[in-house]
Structure formats: structure tokens, C-alpha cells
């Protein structure tokens, strides 16, 4: 009998990671590096110098045509049509009922040319949602299988890329590139897309290149980063970095039942648009007693984890969505959905950590902000 369980996909850089001694985990249907040496070392490298991540598991869609802007204005909660070429925007793809299908980043590459990057595990759901939008003169192309994504994150990221052999013709120059913007260049003659975005709370860049050039680009960045403290970093460090930065992770802080306002993302929704998927569903939701996302900070070394219950006295008021002992701050932190009455900054709650109640204080997100 054949095993019906689908095997995880490999990144185009899988052999590179294996040669570096990476440990792997199944993430979103992909076998990706979880760490190379130690979670803490990789986390600290990103905060203090730079880390190199393979994020080729992310999904990429091109939306083009004269109706592309109108298509995305209707498909997404945000307003895309007013974006300038060269800019990027964080947005949400919603269900008819107002739940979150996925959170995405949209890049405007031209007047009629957009790139949408979504989470790996939601590739099929995003494709289906786009397919359901009936707007003519717009074409959606899934280019995930042809492209690799590499992220360089940390205070030394720009210096490393500026010294990477083979990267040429970058316009605008990285020194002039703002946050949530992108530049075009080449690497060894191949088109290179460079976005100044990230998921770590640090300055950084994400590089998209055809699969055939990914290994050479990874090595060139590695060589340039040797003098700048660059290390390869895996998903474990990426998770603690994004948690410190208060960035949501789909399946933890976001899901099909999550109203954007509950997760602090009400600002992402352009509710004044005439129509978009989920508009009526959002308006119909009663959020009076709906849990809201907060930050929790505790003392000691025992951290709350996803699924752990949160109490106000003897009353259960919520549940942790993500939690860890913060490598940067040195104490436990967590994000949790709690009842609005228990959500005010400064409120003292407790977390049930395997039968022991650990005091925790509600604090404003993010836990960490980089010095600019």
C-alpha cells in the first residue's frame, strides 16, 4: 500500500542548507531549515549584525492587466490602486464573513503590474480566492515554482548587499530605498527584485530571483557578509524575532475566524471602499465581547506557549497564541487573545504554565523596537 501522506517540498536551496548542517522541519508543506547552529546565536546575529534566511517557501503571484488595480482593490481589504510604482503595502485577504484567509504584501511593479507574496501554507487558498474574483482585464499568474526568495535581515544588511559581488544596476540605490519599497537590479545577468521589507523587526531586504541563480546568490551574499557577522538563520530564530517585533503569524494570531480589528489590524482595512470581499461580513460582526490581541510580559524563565490559558483571578479570560523566552529582552513574552475587559495596558493576569500560574502584565506591542 502506498503512503497517501504528501511529502514536503524542498527549497531550491535545500542542498545548500544540508551542506551547512541545517536541521529541517516541515513548515507549510515545505522542508525548511529550522536552525543551523543554535536558535539563540542566530537570533542574536540578526539583532546585532545580520542573518541570512531562505524564505523560498513563500508564494508569489503576479497580477497584471488594465484591471489589475481594480482587481486587487476588490480582492484585498486595503486600497491598492493608490499605491505608487516602487512601493509596497501590507494587506489582508478576507472571507465573505470577514475572517482572514491570509495576510500578504503587495508590491506595485508598474501601472498594471503587481506582485503579491503570501504565506506558503495558504498558497492554494489565496489562488482560490483570487480565482473567485470576477473582474475582467486582470490576469493572475502563480510564479512560486519558478522563483526563490532570500532574506538578509539585520543592521548590517544594507552594507552586505552593497558589497555582494554580482549584484549590479540596483535602482534606486539601496541607500535611497525606503521601507516598504522595492528596487530592481541584476545578479550575474539575471533579473533581481529587492524589497526592503522583512519579518524580524530589523532593517533588511528580501531578494527574489529565478531558481537557477539562487544558490550562487546565497553564496555571494554569504561571502560578502563574512566580514559583517552574517550567519545563516532558520525558522526558529525567525519566529522569536517576529514575536519580539509583535508581528502576527497566520494560524496563531490570524485565522479564518479572526476579525482584523481583534488582531490590531483594523487600520489595514479601507472600509470606505465601495466594495471588497468581506466588507459586509466585517460590518455584521459584533465585537463587543470579542477577544483582542495583547502583549504579555512575565518574569523568570518559564514562558507561556501557544494554547496556554490566561486568567484574571480565577476567571479564564483568554489564550496565548505565541510565546517564548525572549532572547533579546531576557524574559518571557507572549501574544494572547483576551477579553476586552482584561486588555488594558498594565493589567496583571496569570498564565497557566503546565499547572503553575505565572504572573504576566499586559503591555503594548511590539515588545522590541530597533534603534534607527
ABEGO torsion letter per residue (X at the ends): XBBABBBBBBBAAAAAAAAAGBBBBBBGGBBBBABABBAAAAAAAAAABBBBBBAAABBBBBBBEAAAAAAAAAABABBAAABBBGBBBBBBBBBAAGBBABBBBBBBABAABBBBBBBAAAAAAAAAAAAABBBBGBBBBBAAAABBBBBBBEAAAAAAAAABBGBBGBOBBAAABBBGBBBBBBBGGBBBBBBBBEAAGBBEBBBBBBAAAAAAAAAAAAAAAAAAGBBBBBAAAAAAAAAAAGBBBBGAABBAABBAAAAGAAAABBAABABBBGAAAAAABBAAABBBBBBBBBBEABBBBBGBBBBBEABBAEBBABBBBBAAAGBBBBBBBBBAAAABBGBBBBBBBGGBBBBBBBBBOBABBBBX
